Amino acid sequence: MSCILKHMAKRDMIDDLVDILYPWPGAEDVPDGDEDILDAARDEVAGEREKFEQNLRLTEENADWEFDPLLAEINTARREMRAAEARMRMLVAYGREFIKPQPYQLKDLAGATGMSISGTRSSYTVEEIAAVARRIGRQPRSRDEEFWATFNKEDAATRLPGIAAVAEAMGRQPRGGAGKTGE
């Protein structure tokens, strides 16, 4: 009997998750309450709801483990947040490192990201700069030699593996690079 109740509770939970994550659009969600747009929006949401529900139910039925749809969706939301944060860091890196002749101001990027200026300044890494450079096929804007002097050969090889790629793309040599022993 408890197995049946547990199964029914999960079925109810799946229905609740569908309603929470894919709410039905109302007239307030479309411009001027346009019925044609509202009908199209509802048709789209109906398809998304059905696909989501089927996916959860199939996973529940075929899982070799104790599947919990709520925890699964929380984990999915966390993965999506991390992916969104990674996209945001790459966009900030692009705005600061690739826009010429002047990068976006930190205050503008901070406002867009919802971070402080100092948080925005340190929000991306050299690996993310290198990734942006590879994706757009363009070098970052020039940095002065003082910037590159803050990195040594050990940094490039261990803690900051992306710095060597960025330095190479910019025709720069991190301190301790070729021709230097680092001693």
C-alpha positions in Angstrom: 0.0 0.0 0.0 2.8 2.5 0.9 4.4 1.8 -2.5 1.2 2.8 -4.2 0.9 6.0 -2.2 4.6 6.8 -2.8 4.0 6.3 -6.5 0.9 8.5 -6.5 2.7 11.2 -4.6 5.4 11.3 -7.3 2.8 11.4 -10.0 1.2 14.3 -8.2 4.6 15.9 -7.8 5.3 15.6 -11.5 2.0 17.3 -12.2 3.0 20.1 -9.8 6.4 20.4 -11.4 4.8 20.7 -14.8 2.6 23.6 -13.5 5.5 25.3 -11.7 8.0 25.1 -14.6 5.6 25.5 -17.6 2.8 27.8 -16.4 -0.1 28.5 -18.8 0.2 31.9 -20.3 -2.6 34.3 -19.6 -4.0 37.4 -21.4 -1.6 39.5 -19.4 1.4 37.7 -21.0 0.7 38.8 -24.5 0.5 42.3 -26.1 -3.0 43.8 -25.8 -4.4 40.5 -24.8 -4.4 39.4 -28.5 -6.3 36.1 -28.6 -4.4 34.7 -31.6 -1.1 35.3 -30.0 -2.4 33.9 -26.7 -3.7 30.7 -28.5 -0.3 30.3 -30.2 1.5 30.7 -26.9 -0.7 28.2 -25.2 -0.2 25.7 -28.0 3.6 26.1 -27.6 3.4 25.7 -23.8 1.1 22.7 -24.2 3.8 21.0 -26.3 6.5 21.9 -23.8 4.4 20.7 -20.9 3.6 17.4 -22.5 7.3 16.7 -23.5 8.5 17.6 -20.0 5.9 15.4 -18.3 6.6 12.5 -20.6 10.3 12.8 -20.0 9.9 12.8 -16.2 7.5 9.9 -16.3 9.7 7.8 -18.6 12.7 8.5 -16.4 10.7 7.5 -13.3 9.5 4.3 -14.8 12.9 3.2 -16.3 15.3 4.4 -13.6 17.5 1.8 -12.0 17.7 4.1 -8.9 15.2 5.9 -6.6 14.3 8.7 -8.9 13.2 11.9 -7.3 11.7 14.4 -9.8 12.0 17.4 -7.6 15.7 16.8 -6.8 16.4 16.1 -10.4 14.8 19.4 -11.5 16.7 21.3 -8.8 19.9 19.7 -10.1 18.9 20.7 -13.7 18.3 24.3 -12.5 21.7 24.4 -10.8 23.5 23.1 -14.0 21.6 25.7 -16.1 22.6 28.5 -13.6 26.3 27.4 -13.9 26.1 27.4 -17.6 24.5 30.8 -17.6 27.2 32.1 -15.3 29.9 30.7 -17.6 28.2 32.4 -20.6 28.1 35.7 -18.7 31.8 35.4 -17.7 32.7 34.9 -21.4 30.6 37.8 -22.4 32.2 40.1 -19.8 35.6 38.8 -21.0 34.7 39.7 -24.5 33.5 43.2 -23.5 36.6 43.9 -21.6 39.3 42.2 -23.7 38.2 42.2 -27.3 36.3 45.5 -27.9 38.5 48.1 -29.6 39.6 50.7 -29.2 38.2 51.0 -25.7 36.7 48.1 -23.7 33.3 48.4 -22.1 33.5 50.3 -18.8 33.4 48.1 -15.7 30.5 50.1 -14.3 28.3 49.3 -17.4 29.2 45.6 -17.3 28.7 45.5 -13.5 25.2 47.0 -14.0 24.4 44.4 -16.7 25.7 41.5 -14.6 24.3 42.6 -11.3 27.8 42.4 -9.8 30.0 45.0 -8.1 32.7 46.7 -10.2 35.4 44.7 -8.4 33.4 41.5 -8.9 33.1 42.2 -12.6 36.8 43.0 -12.9 37.7 39.6 -11.5 34.8 37.6 -12.9 36.6 36.0 -15.8 39.9 34.1 -16.2 42.6 34.0 -18.8 41.2 30.6 -19.8 37.9 32.3 -20.6 39.8 35.0 -22.6 41.6 32.2 -24.5 38.2 30.5 -25.1 36.7 33.7 -26.5 39.7 34.2 -28.7 39.4 30.7 -30.1 35.7 31.0 -30.7 35.8 34.4 -32.5 39.1 33.8 -34.2 40.5 37.1 -33.0 43.2 38.2 -30.6 42.3 40.1 -27.5 43.2 43.8 -27.5 46.7 44.7 -26.6 47.8 44.7 -23.0 50.8 46.5 -21.7 53.9 44.7 -20.7 53.1 45.2 -17.0 50.1 42.9 -17.3 52.2 40.1 -18.8 54.9 40.7 -16.2 52.4 39.6 -13.5 52.6 36.0 -14.9 55.6 33.8 -14.8 56.4 30.6 -16.6 55.1 28.5 -13.7 51.8 30.3 -13.8 51.5 29.7 -17.5 52.3 26.0 -17.1 50.4 25.1 -14.0 47.9 27.5 -12.3 46.8 29.4 -15.5 47.1 27.0 -18.4 45.2 29.4 -20.7 47.7 32.3 -20.2 50.2 30.7 -22.6 47.6 30.5 -25.3 46.5 34.1 -24.8 50.1 35.3 -24.7 50.9 33.4 -27.8 47.8 34.8 -29.6 49.0 38.3 -28.7 52.6 37.7 -29.6 53.6 38.2 -26.0 55.8 36.1 -23.8 54.9 35.6 -20.1 57.8 36.4 -17.8 60.1 33.4 -17.6 59.2 32.4 -21.2 61.5 31.5 -24.1 65.1 32.5 -23.6 64.7 32.8 -19.8 65.5 30.1 -17.3 63.2 31.6 -14.6 66.1 31.3 -12.1 
